[in-house]
Amino acid sequence: MMFKKLSAFIKNLYRTRFSALFSVLSLYILFSFLIRISFLIWSSKDVDFNLIYILRAFFTGFIYDFTIGTLLLFLYVLYLLIIPKKWIGSLFDKGFTYFYLTLIFIIIYFSLLAEIPFWDEFGVRFNFIAVDYLIYTYEVVENINESYPLPLIGIVLIALIALTFVLFKKIKIFKHTFSDKVSVSGRLIILFPLLLISVGLGLIMKNKQADFSNNMVVNELGKNGAFSFVSAFRSNELDYETFYPKLQEKEAYSILKKNLLQENQKFRTNSYDDISRFTSGDHEQKPNIILIAIESFSADFLSEFGNRDHLTPNYDQLSKESIFFTNLYATGTRTVRGMEALTLCVPPTPGNSIVRRPDNENLFSISTIIKSKNYHPYFIYGGDGYFDNMNNFFGGQGFDIVDRDRGNPLSDQIKTSRFPIKDNEVSFENAWGICDEDLYKQSIKYADLNYRKEKPFFEFVMTTSNHKPYTFPDGKINLPQGDRNGAVKYTDYALGKFIAEAKSKPWFKNTVFVIVADHCASSAGKWEINIAKHHIPAIIYNLNHSPDKIDRLTSQIDLMPTLFGYLGWNYSSSLYGKDINKTKVRDERAFLGNYRTLGMLKSNIFTQIDDRKRVKQFSVSGNDQSLSELKNKNKLLVSETISYYQTASTRFKNGKMKNNKVLLARNK
C-alpha cells in the first residue's frame, strides 16, 4: 500500500507545476545512466566485472547525477518557489522557463556529448585537463574544429534541444507547468526539501568517494563528468602535507639522501635537508646538445617492441646507431610532465606540473648546469608557448624562446629573449603549431647562428605533429591524415629528414641528439596507473661512444644526468635524477604519476600513494605489466616512495628548489 501511494505521488509530480522541473531532472539522470552503460561496454576489456563493484559504481553514479541535476536546476527551483501565484502561466513565466531550460539543455547535452571524445582519448571522466582547456581557448577550439565536424555537432545539439521541447509539449509537460497555480505552502512542501537535499549533497559529495576499487574504469564509471569537472576546478593544486602519507622530515631526507648518492658523488654539506652533491667526471666533452621531445611517442610504436606496421623506420635505424634506452618510463601522461622530468629531473609532484605553477622561475635545473658550461639554451616550440605556461617556465630557467608568438606576452619578471617564428617560415600549421619539418628548420636555423658565433648551444625542441587532429603536409607518407598511425609515421619521417639535413652541417660532428618521448599516446587502462602506458623510447645519438642498449630500469628524470655522465662532466647537482650507469642494479627505480596518484616502480613491485593517504603495493607481471595487490607491504619501499615525493613537493613549496648561489658558484 505504501509503495502504491509513493508511486502515485511521484507520478502526480509530473502533472503539476513541477512537471518541467522533474522531467528535466529525470531526463538528465536517464542520459547519464545511458552514458555510463556505453562507457562500460566501451572499456569492457579493462573492467573488473565484480558484480558488487559494478552495482556500487552505478549507485554512486546515480547520486552524483542527482546532485549535479539538482544543482543545475537550483535557480529554477528558487524561481518556482518565489514567483507570485498570479504570474503562473503568464508571458513572463513562459519566457523565463523556456529561456532557463534552453540554457540547461545546452549545458546537459554539450557536457554529455563532450564526455564521449574525452573518454576516447583519456579513458576517464573530465579532470584537470578539461579545466586547463578552458584557459587555452585558441588551441582547444582550433583542435576541436580540426578534429570534429563542428557544424554537424552544432546541428545535433540544436536538434536534441528542439526534439526535447517537442516531446515535452506532446506529453503535456508545459501544459501542467503553466496551468497548475499551486500555493506557496504547496510549493514549500515539495521544493524546500529538494533545495536542502541539493545543497547537502553538494557539500557532502566528493569525487574521491567514487575511488573505492583498484580498477580505474569501475571508479570512473561511478563518477559524473560535470561533477568531476567542478571537483578538478576546485582542487587544481594538491598540497602534499595535507593529502598524502608522510614521514618525519629528517627521516624522509635521510632515506632520500641515501638513495640519491652515487659512487662518483659527495654531498656538499652535512645539513640533513641539503641534497646538493658534487659529481666527478673524467675527460669532459662539450658537444652541442639538441634534446628533442616527441609528442605522444609510445614505445610500442617501434619495431623493437613488437610493432609490425613499420611506422618508425628512421627512429628504428637511429636506435641501432645510438645509446638506446629500452626500459625507460615517463613520469606522467602530459607534455608538461615530460618537460618537468627532462628539465628539473624530479618525480611528478601531485597536482599540476611545476611547469604550470606560479613562482617556478630560477629553479635548479639542467639549465643551471648547461649554462655553467657556457651553453646558450633555447626552447623551440611550434605553437605559442603561452600554452601550459611553457614560455614562462623555460624563460624563467634562462632559456631563450623560439615560438609562434600569437601575441601572448611573457611575464615581466622573465628576462629572456623571444624569437617569433614568422609566417613565411611556415609551410603547414594546425591547432597545436607548425609541422615537425618546419619546427626542425628552426632548430637548424639557431644551430647555424650559434655555430657562426662559436657558441655551444643547447636546444629543447618540442614537437606537436603526433597530436590530435593528426594532420600534416600532404604527399609525405603513404598513410592518411587524421589517423594516429599516420601522424606517427609523419613524425618519424620529419625526424629522419632533420637528421639527414643536420649531417650536412659543419656543427653536426660535434652535436649530440637526445630523442625521447614526452609521454605515451594513451594512459587509459585497468589500473589507476597503467605502467605499460608509461613505457617510452629514448636514444642518445651521435655520442662519442659505441652503440649500446640500456635495458636497465630507468626513469625519465635520469636521462639528462646519464647524458652528463657520458660527457664526463664535473658539476654540482640538486637533481633527483641519477646517472643510470653509476646506479647499482638494486637501486634502479622509475617514478610514475597521474595528477592525484603517485608511484614508484622498483624491481617487480609498484608502490602507490594517493591523496586519501592510502598506500598500496602491487606485484608487476607479464608483458602487459599487470598489477596484483599485495597484502603484506614492503615497508622499506613504502618509506622510499614517500621520501621521494614528500621531499620533492615540500622543496618546491618552501623554495628549496631555487638556485643556490653557492651551488651556482661551484658549478662555474
BELBEL-V577041 format. One record per backbone hydrogen bond with DSSP energy under -1.0 kcal/mol. CO is the residue of the C=O (numbers start at 1). NH is the residue of the N-H. Records with the same first field share a line. If there is no record, write none. Layout:
# BELBEL-V577041
CO->NH, NH
This chain:
# BELBEL-V577041
1->5
2->6
3->7
4->8
5->9
6->10
7->11
8->12
9->13
12->15
13->16
16->19
18->22
19->23
20->24
21->25
22->26
23->27
24->28
25->29
26->30
27->31
28->32
29->33
30->34
31->35
32->36
33->37
34->38
35->39
36->40
37->41
38->42
39->43
41->44
43->46
44->47
48->50
50->54
51->55
52->56
53->57
54->58
55->59
56->60
57->61
58->62
59->63
60->64
61->65
62->66
63->67
64->68
65->69
66->70
67->71
68->72
69->73
73->77
74->78
75->79
76->80
77->81
78->82
79->83
84->87
85->88
87->90
90->94
91->95
92->96
93->97
94->98
95->99
96->100
97->101
98->102
99->103
100->104
101->105
102->106
103->107
104->108
105->109
106->110
107->111
108->112
109->113
110->114
111->115
114->118
115->119
116->120
117->121
118->122
119->123
127->131
128->132
129->133
131->134
132->135, 136
135->137
136->140
137->141
138->142
139->143
140->144
141->145
142->146
143->147
144->148
148->150
149->153
150->154
151->155
152->156
153->157
154->158
155->159
156->160
157->161
158->162
159->163
160->164
161->165
162->166
163->167
164->168
165->169
166->170
167->171
168->173
169->172
172->176
173->177
174->178
176->180
179->181
180->182
183->187
184->188
185->189
187->191
188->192
191->195
192->196
193->197
194->198
195->199
196->200
197->201
198->202
199->203
200->204
201->205
206->209
207->210
208->211
210->212
215->219
216->220
217->221
218->222
220->223
224->228
225->229
226->230
227->231
228->232
229->233
230->234
231->235
239->243
240->244
243->613
248->252
249->253
250->254
251->255
252->256
253->257
254->258
255->259
256->260
257->261
262->265
264->280
266->278
271->274
276->268
277->573
278->266
279->571
288->512
289->459
290->514
291->461
292->516
293->463
294->518
296->298
298->301
299->302
302->305, 307
303->306
312->316
313->317
314->318
315->319
318->321
322->548
323->540
324->550
327->554
328->536
329->556
331->593
334->338
335->339
336->340
337->341
338->342
339->343
340->344, 345
343->366
345->576, 577
347->349
353->356
354->357
362->659
365->369
366->370
367->371
368->372
370->375
371->374
376->458
377->400
378->460
379->402
380->462
382->434
383->404
384->387
385->391
386->389
387->390
389->393
390->394
391->395
392->396
394->399
395->398
396->362
400->379
401->419
402->381
403->421
411->414
417->401
419->403
422->425
423->426
428->435
433->430
435->439
436->440
437->441
438->442
439->443
440->444
441->445
442->446
443->447
444->448
445->449
446->450
447->451
448->452
449->453
450->455
451->454
456->376
457->289
458->378
459->291
460->380
461->293
465->467
467->470
470->482
483->487
484->488
485->489
486->490
487->491
488->492
489->493
490->494
491->495
492->496
493->497
494->498
495->499
496->500
497->501
498->502
499->503
501->504
502->505
505->508
508->511
510->288
512->290
513->541
514->292
515->539
516->294
526->216
530->533
531->534
534->330
535->299
537->517
538->325
539->515
540->323
541->513
543->545
548->324
550->326
554->329
555->558
556->559
558->562
559->563
560->564
561->565
562->566
563->567
564->569
565->568
567->285
571->279
573->277
579->582
580->583
584->587
585->588
590->601
592->599
594->596
595->351
597->594
598->609
599->592
600->607
601->590
602->605
604->620
605->602
606->618
607->600
608->616
609->598
610->613
614->610
616->608
617->630
618->606
619->628
621->626
622->625
626->621
628->619
634->638
635->639
636->640
637->641
638->642
639->643
640->644
641->645
642->646
643->647
644->648
645->649
646->650
647->651
648->652
649->653
650->654
651->656, 657
655->658
657->364
660->664
661->665
662->666
663->667
664->668
